Amino acid sequence: MKKMIITIVALLILVLVAIGIFYEKDDKNNNNFKNITVAEVAHSIFYAPMYAADSLGFFEEEGLDVDIVLTSGADAVAAAVISGDAEIGFCGSEQSIYIYKEGATDYLINFAGLTKRDGSFIIGREDKEFNLNDLKGSHIIAGRQGGMPAMTLAYTLNQNGISLNDLNFDTSIAFASMTGAFIGGTGDYVTAFEPTGLQLEKEGNGYVVASLGEIGGEVPYTTFMSKKSYLDKNTKVVEGFTKAIQKGLDYTFNHTDEEIAKVIQDYFPDTSLNDLKEVIKRYRENDSWYTTTYISEEGFKRVQDIMMNSNELDEYISYDELVTNKYNKK
């Protein structure tokens, strides 16, 4: 009899759980939640404000059900948005320029910014005092040709009087394979985002010697973009998405490193809370994030200066053509 009662209770619990799941899904449908896929160029603590917005329910507050999908490489992000596999791309704003240059009629437009500096760090094999001149004569794994990490590094070197002819500036290794190649013995230096830099340090495979964001200055490094046609037809959706990102930025600036780390911990299950706090502190000290999602004309011009320095662009593209700030605040 006792076993029968336990069985009945267990079945009732299962039924109630199933009903709860059904009504949760039904509630989203009844409230007309809009499903959106965001293709992110990399999964990094550098993007903490976006994960905070997702974790704290800021997207849901705007009626959005957002799925953030890792799509390594800005070219892959653009392809996902152009093909319709994702509604929103999150990568370097230079990718919108490449698409426009190719003659696309339904091109990508940047509608919100998140990071205002390069988020990568230079990692060497020795823990020592470092300056950019140490790169002369060295082999550095710099990133994909035409990608923002490699171009920003090249621009930073050139601005500091260092020619790429002074070193082996390696752009032959895919973005996702860079640190693996470095661990395997390729190169004297590599660039990487966090938490990869901290992981390399903890494993004894390298040492963070410099921050490119600190050295390179401000630039709209990673932005949110969509096809022109999508923006034209989904004004309220994009407004809501932008508001949620702004809430994520506000939260980041108004809370401690530890509070932010706890909020985004589920997004980095292999990184300890203390390591998350350390990385967030690094990015905060570098002044990595915009206070608002507004993308300035000056910043967008600097992106193009960086591209021209790498011979990836021969004339400026109109700011008004590829950037809109109608969904955000200055």
C-alpha positions as CSV (number, residue, x, y, z in Angstrom):
1,M,0.0,0.0,0.0
2,K,2.8,2.3,1.0
3,K,4.6,1.6,-2.3
4,M,1.4,2.3,-4.3
5,I,1.0,5.7,-2.5
6,I,4.6,6.6,-3.3
7,T,4.1,5.6,-7.0
8,I,0.9,7.7,-7.2
9,V,2.6,10.7,-5.7
10,A,5.5,10.4,-8.1
11,L,3.1,10.2,-11.0
12,L,1.2,13.3,-9.8
13,I,4.5,15.2,-9.5
14,L,5.5,14.2,-13.1
15,V,2.1,15.3,-14.4
16,L,2.3,18.7,-12.5
17,V,5.8,19.3,-14.0
18,A,4.6,18.5,-17.5
19,I,1.6,20.8,-17.0
20,G,4.0,23.6,-15.8
21,I,6.3,23.2,-18.8
22,F,3.3,23.3,-21.1
23,Y,1.9,26.4,-19.6
24,E,5.3,28.1,-19.5
25,K,5.6,27.5,-23.3
26,D,2.0,28.5,-23.8
27,D,2.5,31.7,-21.8
28,K,5.3,32.7,-24.1
29,N,3.2,32.0,-27.2
30,N,0.2,33.9,-25.7
31,N,2.4,36.9,-25.0
32,N,3.7,36.8,-28.6
33,F,7.3,36.4,-27.7
34,K,9.4,37.0,-30.8
35,N,12.1,34.4,-31.5
36,I,15.5,35.8,-32.5
37,T,18.8,34.1,-33.2
38,V,22.0,36.1,-32.6
39,A,25.1,34.8,-34.3
40,E,28.1,35.8,-32.1
41,V,31.6,35.9,-33.5
42,A,33.2,34.5,-30.4
43,H,32.2,33.4,-26.9
44,S,34.1,35.7,-24.6
45,I,33.7,37.5,-21.2
46,F,34.5,40.6,-23.3
47,Y,30.7,40.5,-24.2
48,A,29.6,40.3,-20.5
49,P,26.9,43.0,-20.9
50,M,25.1,40.9,-23.6
51,Y,25.1,37.8,-21.4
52,A,23.9,39.8,-18.4
53,A,21.0,41.1,-20.5
54,D,20.1,37.5,-21.4
55,S,20.6,36.1,-17.9
56,L,18.6,38.8,-16.1
57,G,15.6,38.5,-18.5
58,F,16.0,41.9,-20.1
59,F,15.2,40.4,-23.6
60,E,12.0,38.8,-22.2
61,E,11.0,42.1,-20.7
62,E,11.0,43.4,-24.3
63,G,9.0,40.4,-25.6
64,L,11.9,38.6,-27.1
65,D,13.1,35.0,-26.9
66,V,16.8,35.3,-27.8
67,D,19.1,32.4,-28.8
68,I,22.8,33.3,-28.8
69,V,24.7,31.0,-31.1
70,L,28.5,30.8,-31.5
71,T,29.4,31.4,-35.1
72,S,33.2,31.7,-35.2
73,G,34.6,34.4,-37.5
74,A,33.0,37.6,-38.6
75,D,32.6,36.2,-42.2
76,A,30.6,33.3,-40.9
77,V,28.4,35.6,-38.8
78,A,27.7,37.7,-41.9
79,A,26.9,34.6,-43.9
80,A,24.4,33.4,-41.2
81,V,22.6,36.8,-41.3
82,I,22.5,37.1,-45.0
83,S,21.2,33.6,-45.4
84,G,18.5,34.1,-42.8
85,D,19.9,31.5,-40.3
86,A,20.2,34.4,-37.8
87,E,18.3,37.7,-37.6
88,I,21.1,39.6,-35.9
89,G,24.9,39.3,-36.3
90,F,27.3,40.3,-33.6
91,C,30.8,40.9,-34.8
92,G,33.2,43.6,-36.0
93,S,31.6,46.4,-37.9
94,E,34.1,46.0,-40.7
95,Q,32.1,43.0,-41.9
96,S,29.2,45.3,-42.9
97,I,31.6,47.2,-45.1
98,Y,32.9,44.0,-46.8
99,I,29.3,43.0,-47.6
100,Y,28.4,46.5,-48.9
101,K,31.6,46.5,-51.1
102,E,30.5,43.2,-52.7
103,G,27.5,45.0,-54.1
104,A,24.8,43.4,-52.0
105,T,21.5,45.3,-52.2
106,D,20.1,43.9,-48.9
107,Y,23.3,44.7,-47.0
108,L,24.1,44.7,-43.3
109,I,23.5,47.8,-41.2
110,N,25.0,48.4,-37.7
111,F,22.3,49.4,-35.3
112,A,23.9,49.1,-31.8
113,G,27.4,49.0,-30.4
114,L,28.7,47.1,-27.3
115,T,32.5,47.1,-27.1
116,K,34.6,50.2,-27.9
117,R,38.1,48.7,-27.9
118,D,39.9,45.6,-29.1
119,G,39.2,42.9,-26.5
120,S,42.3,40.8,-27.2
121,F,45.5,40.5,-25.3
122,I,49.0,39.8,-26.6
123,I,50.3,36.5,-25.1
124,G,53.9,35.6,-25.0
125,R,55.9,32.6,-23.9
126,E,57.7,34.4,-21.1
127,D,56.5,36.4,-18.1
128,K,58.5,39.6,-18.5
129,E,58.3,43.3,-19.0
130,F,57.0,44.0,-22.5
131,N,56.8,46.8,-25.1
132,L,55.7,46.7,-28.7
133,N,59.3,46.8,-30.0
134,D,59.7,43.3,-28.5
135,L,57.6,42.1,-31.4
136,K,60.4,43.1,-33.9
137,G,61.9,39.9,-35.3
138,S,59.3,37.7,-33.6
139,H,56.6,35.5,-35.0
140,I,53.1,36.5,-33.9
141,I,49.9,34.6,-34.7
142,A,47.7,37.7,-35.5
143,G,44.4,36.4,-36.7
144,R,42.5,36.1,-40.0
145,Q,43.5,38.3,-42.9
146,G,41.0,41.1,-43.1
147,G,39.6,40.3,-39.6
148,M,39.4,43.0,-37.0
149,P,41.9,41.5,-34.5
150,A,44.6,41.3,-37.1
151,M,43.9,44.7,-38.7
152,T,43.7,46.4,-35.3
153,L,47.1,44.9,-34.3
154,A,48.6,46.0,-37.6
155,Y,47.2,49.5,-37.2
156,T,48.5,49.7,-33.6
157,L,52.0,48.5,-34.7
158,N,52.1,51.0,-37.6
159,Q,50.9,53.9,-35.4
160,N,53.9,53.1,-33.1
161,G,56.4,53.1,-35.9
162,I,56.7,49.3,-36.4
163,S,56.3,47.9,-39.9
164,L,54.9,44.5,-40.5
165,N,58.1,43.8,-42.4
166,D,59.9,43.9,-39.0
167,L,58.2,40.7,-37.9
168,N,56.4,37.5,-39.0
169,F,52.8,38.8,-38.9
170,D,51.0,35.4,-39.3
171,T,47.5,35.6,-40.7
172,S,47.4,32.0,-42.0
173,I,45.8,30.4,-39.0
174,A,42.0,30.4,-38.5
175,F,40.7,32.4,-35.5
176,A,39.4,29.3,-33.7
177,S,42.8,27.5,-34.1
178,M,45.1,30.3,-33.0
179,T,45.7,29.4,-29.3
180,G,45.9,25.7,-30.2
181,A,48.7,26.4,-32.7
182,F,50.5,28.5,-30.1
183,I,50.3,25.8,-27.4
184,G,51.6,23.4,-30.1
185,G,54.7,25.4,-30.5
186,T,53.9,27.8,-33.3
187,G,54.9,31.5,-32.9
188,D,56.5,33.6,-30.1
189,Y,53.3,35.5,-29.5
190,V,49.5,35.1,-30.1
191,T,46.5,37.3,-29.6
192,A,43.5,36.0,-27.7
193,F,40.4,37.1,-25.9
194,E,39.5,36.2,-22.4
195,P,39.0,33.8,-20.7
196,T,41.6,32.2,-23.1
197,G,44.4,34.4,-21.9
198,L,43.8,33.6,-18.3
199,Q,43.5,29.9,-19.0
200,L,46.8,29.9,-20.9
201,E,48.5,31.5,-17.9
202,K,47.0,29.1,-15.4
203,E,48.1,26.1,-17.5
204,G,51.6,27.5,-17.9
205,N,51.3,27.8,-21.7
206,G,51.7,31.5,-22.0
207,Y,51.6,34.9,-20.3
208,V,49.5,38.0,-21.0
209,V,52.0,40.7,-21.7
210,A,49.8,43.5,-23.1
211,S,46.2,44.6,-23.8
212,L,45.6,45.6,-27.4
213,G,42.5,47.5,-26.2
214,E,44.6,49.7,-24.0
215,I,47.3,50.3,-26.6
216,G,45.0,50.7,-29.6
217,G,42.4,53.2,-28.4
218,E,38.7,53.5,-29.1
219,V,36.9,51.9,-32.0
220,P,33.4,50.3,-32.5
221,Y,35.0,46.9,-32.2
222,T,31.9,44.7,-32.0
223,T,28.4,45.8,-33.0
224,F,25.0,44.3,-33.7
225,M,23.9,44.3,-37.3
226,S,21.0,43.1,-39.4
227,K,19.9,43.1,-43.0
228,K,18.5,46.3,-44.2
229,S,15.2,44.6,-45.1
230,Y,14.9,43.1,-41.6
231,L,15.4,46.5,-39.9
232,D,12.8,48.0,-42.2
233,K,10.2,45.4,-41.3
234,N,10.9,44.8,-37.6
235,T,11.3,48.2,-36.0
236,K,9.7,47.3,-32.6
237,V,11.8,44.1,-32.4
238,V,15.1,45.9,-33.0
239,E,14.1,48.7,-30.6
240,G,13.3,46.1,-27.9
241,F,16.5,44.2,-28.5
242,T,18.5,47.4,-28.3
243,K,16.8,48.4,-25.1
244,A,17.7,45.1,-23.6
245,I,21.4,45.5,-24.5
246,Q,21.3,49.0,-23.0
247,K,20.0,47.5,-19.8
248,G,22.8,45.0,-19.9
249,L,25.3,47.8,-20.2
250,D,23.7,49.8,-17.4
251,Y,23.8,46.7,-15.2
252,T,27.5,46.2,-16.0
253,F,28.4,49.8,-15.1
254,N,26.3,49.8,-11.9
255,H,27.4,46.5,-10.3
256,T,30.5,45.0,-9.0
257,D,32.8,42.5,-10.8
258,E,31.6,39.8,-8.5
259,E,27.9,40.5,-9.1
260,I,28.4,40.5,-12.9
261,A,30.4,37.2,-12.6
262,K,27.6,35.5,-10.7
263,V,25.1,36.7,-13.3
264,I,27.0,35.3,-16.3
265,Q,28.6,32.3,-14.6
266,D,26.3,29.8,-16.4
267,Y,27.6,31.1,-19.8
268,F,31.2,30.0,-18.8
269,P,30.8,26.7,-16.9
270,D,34.5,25.9,-17.2
271,T,35.6,29.2,-15.7
272,S,35.6,29.6,-11.9
273,L,33.9,32.5,-10.3
274,N,37.2,34.0,-9.2
275,D,38.6,33.8,-12.7
276,L,35.4,35.4,-14.1
277,K,35.8,38.3,-11.6
278,E,39.5,38.7,-12.6
279,V,38.7,38.9,-16.3
280,I,35.8,41.3,-15.8
281,K,38.1,43.4,-13.8
282,R,40.6,43.4,-16.7
283,Y,38.0,44.5,-19.2
284,R,36.6,47.1,-16.9
285,E,40.0,48.6,-16.3
286,N,40.5,48.7,-20.1
287,D,37.3,50.7,-20.4
288,S,36.1,48.1,-22.9
289,W,32.3,48.8,-23.1
290,Y,30.3,51.7,-24.4
291,T,28.0,53.4,-21.9
292,T,25.3,53.5,-24.6
293,T,24.7,51.5,-27.8
294,Y,25.1,54.7,-29.9
295,I,27.7,54.3,-32.7
296,S,29.5,57.5,-33.5
297,E,30.5,58.7,-36.9
298,E,34.1,59.3,-35.7
299,G,34.3,55.7,-34.4
300,F,33.0,54.3,-37.7
301,K,35.6,56.3,-39.6
302,R,38.3,54.9,-37.4
303,V,37.2,51.4,-38.4
304,Q,37.7,52.4,-42.0
305,D,41.1,53.9,-41.2
306,I,42.2,50.6,-39.7
307,M,40.9,48.8,-42.8
308,M,42.8,51.2,-45.1
309,N,46.0,50.6,-43.2
310,S,45.7,46.9,-44.0
311,N,44.8,47.7,-47.7
312,E,41.4,46.2,-47.2
313,L,39.6,49.4,-48.2
314,D,40.4,52.1,-50.7
315,E,37.7,54.7,-50.1
316,Y,35.4,55.6,-47.2
317,I,31.8,54.3,-47.1
318,S,29.1,56.6,-45.9
319,Y,28.4,56.4,-42.2
320,D,24.7,57.1,-42.9
321,E,24.6,54.2,-45.3
322,L,25.8,51.5,-42.9
323,V,25.0,52.8,-39.4
324,T,21.7,53.7,-37.9
325,N,21.1,55.1,-34.4
326,K,17.3,55.3,-34.6
327,Y,16.9,52.5,-32.0
328,N,19.2,53.8,-29.3
329,K,20.3,56.8,-27.3
330,K,23.5,58.9,-27.5
